[in-house]
Amino acid sequence: MPSSVDRPRLRDRTAVPWIAPALVLVVAFVVVPIVNLAARTITSESVIGVWRHPGVMDAIRFTLVETVLSTILTVALGLAPAWAFSRWQFRGRRFMLSTVTLPFVLPTVVVGASFLELLPTGSNRGLLAVLLAHVYFNLSVIIRTVGPIWATIDPMLTSAAHTLGASPTRSFLTVTIPLLRPGLMAATGIVGFMCATSYGIVRILGGDNTTIEVEIYRRAMSFGDLSGAATLALAQLLVVAGCLAAWRRRERAVTNELAHRGVRRRTPRLAPMVAAVSTTIIAIPLISLVISSVRNRGSWTLAGWRIITGERSIPGLNIDLVSVIIRSMSYAIVATAIAIPVGVLATRLRASRSDHARSAERLLLLPLGASAVAVGL
């Protein structure tokens, strides 16, 4: 019979078969394609020469600036709705929560097109447009990640701080924020990686600005520089791997020993108001996109819908709407059918304390920041 000392080791060993499918998928579809591309195309000249191009250095600077600003804005603006949705019950809460989550599951092209249509002509391309779109796209990450932890915090803790003379701001900074730290770190890391590797939004709204991801595409497809693109992709993969390792060392498990005790408190008027405002802001770009689909040059028209349904044709543009929908749904169903069971099996890593399990967990997080363009190439 294994002793209590041997049980963690035994649990670590039994976790290996469960996580094997996830490891195989990540290595086969993320690591191998990028390394294979690099091995076939990278030369000693490209390793040095690609960094001398002004466009590459501009892309690196813009990537750093937009990632830091987008992440800070998303976290700052996401705390209020996370508080409103997690701590209080009010009419229409489920509908509002579903609405604010919708942008995250939308294609980035749709989000980019929404802001391209919504923002004024002089402001719909550039850093500001990219920041607004990234906040819009990633806001639900903060709400869905920080919110569940916020719901477990006993409200008596902040009440005790108020009784001892702490102001609402001080109790929030000294009581609430430390308890939210695991969720905040997890959400901040996810948002940061999503913004750093953003392609569709920057491609549509960035104007003359490019991120490393866009620069990889430009190098390969516009300039025919596969060697330079592979160098950038491999460098990004190594940087992401290092950042993931550092992030996972600091990020604690998103758990909290403080259980919500079910204290009945009257919902403040501010909570449903914050939720309603957040839902309205999220809905505005989508509504604007719907309106623009039936309006052209100041008049109402269904010409765009007639084109995609086949009632009207444009030379060189053939769209089979039914085939497009079936193909998209097929991809989604297959991807979901693979991701859910493999992801559930990989959660066994969370219960393991071994160094090997931690290394495997970092490897499983690698697709979060790997270059999708490079994998496609």
C-alpha positions in Angstrom: 0.0 0.0 0.0 1.5 3.3 -1.1 2.4 5.8 1.7 1.1 9.3 1.8 4.5 10.5 0.6 4.4 8.2 -2.5 0.8 9.2 -3.5 1.7 12.5 -5.2 4.3 10.7 -7.3 1.8 7.9 -8.1 -0.8 10.5 -9.1 1.8 12.2 -11.3 2.5 9.0 -13.1 -1.1 8.2 -13.7 -1.6 11.6 -15.1 0.8 11.0 -18.0 -1.5 8.8 -20.2 -4.3 11.3 -19.7 -2.3 14.3 -21.0 -0.6 12.4 -23.9 -3.3 13.2 -26.5 -3.1 16.9 -25.8 0.7 16.9 -25.9 0.7 15.0 -29.2 -1.7 17.5 -30.7 0.3 20.6 -29.6 3.6 19.1 -30.8 2.2 17.9 -34.1 0.2 20.9 -35.1 2.1 23.8 -33.5 5.7 23.0 -32.6 6.5 20.7 -35.6 5.1 23.0 -38.3 6.9 26.1 -37.1 10.2 24.2 -36.5 9.9 22.5 -39.8 9.3 25.8 -41.6 12.3 27.3 -39.8 14.6 24.3 -40.6 13.7 24.4 -44.3 13.9 28.2 -44.9 16.0 29.9 -42.3 19.6 30.8 -43.4 22.4 32.5 -41.5 21.8 35.6 -43.5 18.1 35.8 -42.7 18.8 35.4 -38.9 20.8 38.6 -39.0 19.3 40.4 -42.0 15.6 40.3 -41.1 16.2 42.5 -38.0 17.8 45.2 -40.1 14.5 45.9 -42.0 12.8 49.1 -40.6 9.4 47.5 -41.0 10.4 44.6 -38.6 11.6 46.9 -35.9 8.5 49.1 -36.3 6.3 45.9 -36.0 8.1 44.9 -32.8 7.6 48.4 -31.3 3.9 48.5 -32.3 3.3 45.0 -30.9 4.8 46.0 -27.5 2.8 49.2 -27.3 -0.5 47.9 -28.4 -0.2 44.8 -26.3 0.6 46.7 -23.1 -2.0 49.4 -23.6 -4.7 46.9 -24.8 -4.1 44.7 -21.8 -4.2 47.5 -19.3 -7.4 49.0 -20.8 -9.1 45.6 -20.9 -8.4 44.7 -17.3 -9.3 48.2 -16.1 -12.6 48.4 -18.0 -13.5 44.7 -17.3 -13.4 44.9 -13.5 -16.7 46.8 -13.2 -18.8 44.4 -15.2 -17.0 41.5 -13.6 -18.2 42.8 -10.2 -21.7 43.5 -11.5 -22.2 40.0 -13.1 -20.5 38.0 -10.4 -21.8 39.4 -7.1 -25.4 40.3 -7.8 -28.6 38.8 -9.2 -30.9 40.9 -11.3 -33.4 40.6 -14.1 -31.9 40.0 -17.5 -28.5 39.0 -16.0 -28.1 35.8 -18.1 -29.0 37.5 -21.3 -26.6 40.4 -20.6 -23.8 38.0 -19.7 -24.3 36.0 -22.9 -24.2 39.3 -24.9 -20.9 40.5 -23.4 -19.4 37.1 -24.1 -20.4 37.1 -27.8 -17.5 39.2 -29.2 -14.9 36.6 -28.0 -16.4 33.9 -30.1 -16.8 36.1 -33.2 -14.2 36.0 -36.0 -11.7 38.8 -35.6 -12.6 39.9 -39.2 -16.2 40.5 -38.0 -15.0 42.6 -35.0 -12.6 44.6 -37.3 -15.4 45.2 -39.8 -17.7 46.3 -37.1 -15.3 49.0 -35.8 -14.3 50.0 -39.3 -18.0 50.8 -39.9 -18.7 52.3 -36.5 -15.8 54.7 -36.0 -15.4 58.0 -37.9 -13.4 57.9 -41.1 -10.5 59.7 -39.6 -10.3 57.4 -36.5 -11.1 54.0 -37.9 -7.5 53.0 -38.7 -4.6 53.3 -36.3 -3.6 52.6 -32.8 -6.8 53.9 -31.2 -9.0 51.7 -33.4 -6.9 48.6 -32.6 -7.0 49.3 -28.8 -10.8 49.7 -28.8 -11.3 46.5 -30.9 -9.0 44.6 -28.6 -10.8 45.8 -25.5 -14.1 44.9 -27.1 -12.8 41.4 -28.2 -11.2 40.4 -24.9 -13.5 42.1 -22.3 -15.4 38.8 -21.7 -12.1 37.1 -20.7 -11.9 39.4 -17.6 -15.6 39.0 -16.8 -15.5 35.2 -17.2 -12.2 34.6 -15.4 -12.2 37.2 -12.6 -16.0 37.0 -12.0 -16.2 33.5 -10.6 -13.4 34.2 -8.1 -15.1 37.5 -7.1 -18.3 35.5 -6.4 -16.5 33.4 -3.8 -15.2 36.4 -1.7 -17.2 36.7 1.5 -18.7 40.2 1.6 -18.2 40.2 5.3 -14.5 40.7 4.7 -15.0 44.1 3.1 -17.7 45.0 5.6 -15.1 44.3 8.4 -12.6 46.5 6.7 -15.2 49.3 6.5 -16.0 48.8 10.2 -12.3 49.3 11.0 -12.3 52.6 9.2 -11.1 51.6 5.7 -12.6 53.6 2.8 -14.2 51.7 -0.1 -11.1 52.4 -2.2 -8.7 51.2 0.5 -10.8 48.1 1.2 -10.9 47.3 -2.5 -7.1 47.7 -2.9 -6.1 45.9 0.3 -8.9 43.2 0.6 -10.5 42.5 -2.8 -7.6 42.9 -5.2 -5.3 40.4 -3.3 -8.1 37.8 -3.3 -8.7 38.4 -7.0 -5.0 38.1 -7.8 -5.1 34.5 -9.2 -7.9 35.3 -11.6 -6.4 38.7 -12.5 -3.0 37.1 -13.4 -4.7 34.4 -15.4 -6.9 36.8 -17.3 -4.1 39.3 -17.8 -1.9 36.7 -19.3 -4.5 35.4 -21.7 -5.5 38.9 -22.8 -1.8 39.8 -23.3 -1.1 36.8 -25.5 -4.3 37.4 -27.5 -3.3 41.0 -28.2 0.3 40.3 -29.0 -0.6 37.7 -31.6 -3.5 39.5 -33.0 -3.8 39.4 -36.8 -7.2 40.0 -38.2 -8.0 43.1 -36.1 -4.6 44.7 -36.8 -4.8 43.8 -40.5 -8.1 45.6 -40.8 -7.8 48.5 -38.4 -4.1 49.0 -38.0 -3.6 51.1 -41.1 0.2 51.5 -41.7 0.9 49.8 -38.3 1.8 46.1 -38.2 2.3 43.6 -35.4 4.8 40.8 -35.6 2.0 38.5 -36.7 1.1 40.8 -39.6 4.8 41.2 -40.5 5.2 37.4 -40.7 2.4 37.3 -43.2 3.8 40.3 -45.2 7.2 38.8 -45.3 5.9 35.5 -46.7 3.1 36.5 -49.0 3.9 40.1 -50.1 7.7 40.0 -50.2 8.3 36.3 -50.8 10.7 36.2 -47.9 9.9 32.9 -46.3 13.2 32.8 -44.6 12.6 36.1 -42.9 9.0 35.1 -42.0 10.2 31.8 -40.5 12.9 33.7 -38.5 10.3 36.0 -37.0 7.9 33.1 -36.3 10.6 31.1 -34.5 11.7 34.1 -32.5 8.1 34.8 -31.5 7.6 31.2 -30.5 10.7 31.3 -28.3 9.7 34.6 -26.7 6.1 33.3 -26.0 7.5 30.1 -24.5 9.7 32.2 -22.1 6.8 34.4 -21.2 4.6 31.4 -20.6 7.2 29.9 -18.3 7.5 33.2 -16.3 3.8 33.7 -16.2 3.0 30.2 -15.0 5.6 30.5 -12.2 3.8 33.6 -10.9 0.3 32.6 -11.6 -1.3 30.6 -8.9 -4.1 28.1 -9.3 -7.4 29.9 -9.8 -8.9 28.7 -6.6 -9.9 30.3 -3.4 -10.5 28.8 0.0 -12.9 31.4 0.9 -16.4 30.1 0.1 -19.3 32.4 -0.5 -21.6 32.1 2.6 -24.7 33.1 0.8 -25.2 36.3 2.8 -28.3 38.0 1.5 -27.7 41.6 0.5 -29.9 43.9 -1.4 -28.6 44.4 -4.9 -27.3 48.0 -5.3 -28.8 50.0 -8.2 -25.3 50.4 -9.6 -24.9 46.7 -10.4 -27.6 46.3 -13.0 -26.8 49.7 -14.4 -23.1 48.7 -14.9 -24.2 45.4 -16.5 -26.7 47.2 -18.8 -24.2 49.8 -19.9 -21.6 47.1 -20.6 -24.1 45.1 -22.6 -25.2 48.2 -24.6 -21.6 49.1 -25.4 -20.9 45.5 -26.6 -24.1 45.5 -28.7 -23.5 48.8 -30.5 -20.8 47.6 -33.0 -22.8 44.5 -33.8 -26.0 46.6 -34.4 -23.9 49.0 -36.5 -22.7 46.1 -38.7 -26.2 44.8 -39.2 -27.5 48.2 -40.2 -24.6 48.7 -42.6 -25.4 45.4 -44.3 -28.8 46.8 -45.4 -27.7 50.4 -46.0 -25.5 51.7 -48.8 -24.7 55.3 -49.7 -27.4 56.7 -47.6 -30.2 54.4 -48.8 -31.7 51.1 -47.6 -30.9 48.1 -49.8 -30.7 44.3 -49.7 -28.2 44.2 -52.5 -25.5 42.7 -50.3 -27.8 40.0 -49.1 -28.9 39.2 -52.6 -25.2 38.7 -53.6 -24.4 36.2 -50.9 -27.7 34.3 -51.4 -27.0 34.0 -55.2 -29.9 36.2 -56.4 -27.4 38.7 -57.8 -24.0 38.0 -59.2 -20.8 40.0 -59.4 -18.2 39.0 -62.0 -15.3 37.3 -60.3 -17.2 36.9 -57.0 -18.9 33.5 -56.6 -20.4 32.8 -53.2 -22.2 29.6 -52.3 -23.7 30.6 -48.9 -25.0 27.1 -48.1 -21.5 25.5 -48.8 -19.8 28.2 -46.7 -22.1 27.6 -43.7 -21.8 23.9 -43.9 -18.0 24.0 -44.2 -17.7 26.5 -41.3 -20.0 24.4 -39.1 -18.1 21.2 -40.0 -14.8 22.8 -38.9 -16.4 24.0 -35.7 -17.9 20.7 -34.8 -14.8 18.7 -35.5 -12.6 21.2 -33.6 -15.0 21.2 -30.7 -15.2 17.4 -30.6 -11.4 17.2 -30.4 -10.7 20.1 -28.1 -13.3 19.4 -25.3 -12.3 15.7 -24.5 -8.6 16.4 -24.9 -8.8 19.6 -22.8 -10.7 17.8 -20.1 -8.1 15.0 -19.9 -5.3 17.6 -19.8 -6.9 19.2 -16.7 -5.3 16.3 -14.7 -2.1 18.4 -14.9 -3.7 20.9 -12.5 -3.6 18.3 -9.7 0.0 17.3 -10.3 2.9 18.9 -8.5 5.9 17.4 -10.4 8.3 19.4 -12.5 7.5 17.3 -15.6 3.8 18.1 -15.2 4.5 21.8 -15.0 6.7 21.7 -18.1 3.9 19.8 -19.9 1.4 22.4 -18.8 3.5 25.2 -20.2 3.7 23.3 -23.5 0.0 22.9 -23.7 -0.4 26.7 -23.3 2.0 27.3 -26.2 -0.8 27.6 -28.9 -2.2 30.6 -27.0 0.7 32.7 -28.3 2.1 30.8 -31.3 1.9 32.3 -34.7 -1.2 31.1 -36.5 0.2 32.5 -39.7 3.4 30.5 -39.3 1.4 27.3 -38.7 -0.6 28.0 -41.8 2.6 28.6 -43.8 
